[in-house]
Amino acid sequence: IIEPINLYWVKLLSSFTIIFYLLIFFLHKLYYTNFTLYLLKFNFLTFIILFLLLIAILIFVLIPNIFIKIFKIGSLIITTIIYFLSLIYWVTFDRSTPKFQYIIELGTEKLLGLDIIFGLDGISLFFILLTTIISPLLILITWNLDKNIKLLSIILLITELLTLATFMALDLFIFYVAFESILIPLFISILIWGSRRRKIKAAKMLFIYTLFSSILFLIALFTFYLELGSTNFFAISLYSNQILSTNKQYFLWILLFVAFAIKVPLYPLHTWLPEAHVEAPTFGSVILASLLLKTGGYGIFRFVLPFFPEANIYFSPLVFMLALMGTIYTALSSIRQIDMKRIIAYLSVSHMNLCVLGQFSETLEGLIGSLLLMAAHGLIAAGFFIAVIILD
């Protein structure tokens, strides 16, 4: 990141961000009726973002390995374009309504009753912007690497695509596929680009914990489908309290909450994270802290809190106890660490446990504070790992 070309790209990205934001802002203010309603009506922006990333991945797969500069410059250009497109979300987003916006429906799979639908609201908006900001930084962080550049570029684009799909998916099955698939690029990055001796152990711990999380999520997914006949977010939100008994709601709450708590990670399910952070390459650590952990917090926001209001109240004392213990314990544990990455890992756990504490506070201030802290931590964690590169 301290190479001249990287600093040049950072300055250029910052300058164009200001110019592009001001342009969209003035278009939004001067031509609100035509400009904004046109974007909201056709919802093409969500499709363009996902389609661009998918096409870029397919093109990179077909390009021979020898064209290293094409992979580096091409991935940087694509992620930068996606970043600028996401700024349109921020400017034109209608903050007067809690409804989902920019919804695209790509069809229904009749055999499984699967709705391929994407959209965003005020919660997912923050995480989408965080993802698009971090992705160009990931390219710059890996700019000086010369090992498996083609695979690296494809992995970073796939990670951005899956993360955006996770934050946009409005069907529980689509969310599950994207949510769990993010781990595959991370797993590969630890095994290939990890440089320390215990990378195999870290990869095994990551695999075991996330496999357990996947199994719990899958059981909950099948239970929803068998009970309600659909995995559509809107159908579950509407009928889960009417059809599901209290005991079934408690059962589903435990399954989903533990699945997301492993990704957060909530104490005492956090032991895989320090190992993964230490053994992962720097860009893998940024993916972990800035993106992967946020998918767990987002899952609680999107599915646990709205689906099971009674279960949230019933289990909130347990969540308070675990989150409070995790916040204090991991913060104190970071003091006795001597490895910079391990220090950041324990601090990340402490911050994310504090976010869970705010999510279950049942207050508007707690929910907003949790959301803002997650977004802030995503940016700060990336800065911490860039600082580690400079210090090394």
C-alpha positions, 0 to 999 in steps of 0.5 A: 500500500506504500508503493507510489502507484497504490498511493496514486490510485487512493488519491484518484479514487478519493477525488473521483468519489467527491466529484461523482457524489456531488454530481449525483447529489445535484442531479438528485436535488435538481431533477428529483421527480424524473431522475430518482423515480426513474432509478426506483422504477426500473431497478436496473442499478441492482441488476447492473452491479451484480451482472458486471461482477458476474461477467468480469469473473467469467472473463477473467476465467477465460483470460490466460495466466500470463496477462498479469497486468490485465487482472490487476488493472481490470479488477481495480477498474471493476471494483471502482465502477461498482463503488461509484454505482453504489454511491447512487444508492446512498444519494437516491435512497428514499429515507422516508419509507422503511420499505425495500427499494431497488427490488429485482425479481429474476424469477421463481423456481417452481419445484422448490418454491424459490424466489430469486429476489434482491433488494435493499433497505436502510440496514443493508444500504450501510453494508453494501456501501461498506463492501464496495468501499473495501473491495478496491482497497483489497485490490490495492493491498494485493497489488505487489503480490506475484503469486497466482494473480489470476486466481487472486483476482477471481477470488476477490471479485467472487468475494465482492459478488457473494457479499453483495448478494448476501446483503441484497438477498430477500429469499432465505435460501439465496441468502444461505447459499451466498452467506456460506459460499463467502467462506470458500474464497477465504478458505482458499486464501489461507491455504495458498497465500497464508505464510505461517506454520499453523495455517492448516490448523487455522483452516481446519478450525474455520472449516469445523466452526462454519460447517457447524454453522451451516448445518444449523442454518440448513435445518432452520431453512428446511423447517421454514420451508416445511412449515410455511411452504416458502423461504421468501423473506416477506412470506416468513415475516408475515406468517411466522408468528401466526403459523409457528407455535411458540416452541417452534419459534424458540427452536428456530431462534436457537438455530439461526442465532447460533449460526449467525453468532459463530460468524459474528463471532459471539463469545464463547464461539469466537476461538476460530477467529484469532487463529484465522486472522493470524494465519490468513494473508493481509487481504484475507484478514481484511475480508474477515474483519470488514466483510465476513463478520458483518454478514453474521451481524446483518443476519441477526438484523435481517432474520432473527430480530424481525422473525421472532419478537417473542423469542428475542425477549425470552432469550435476551438475558442470555444474549446480554450475559454472553455479549457483555462477557465477550466484550470485556473478556476479549478486550482484556485478552487483547492486552496480553497479546504480542502479535499485531494481527491477534490483537486486532482479532481480539479487538474485533471480537470485542467490538462485534460482541458490543454490537450484538449487545446493542441489537438486543437492547430493544431500543432505537438508539441501541439498534442504530448504534449497533449498525453504525458501529459495525460499519465503522469497525469495517473501515477501521479494521481495514485501516489496522491491517494496512498499518500492519503492512506498513509496520512490517 
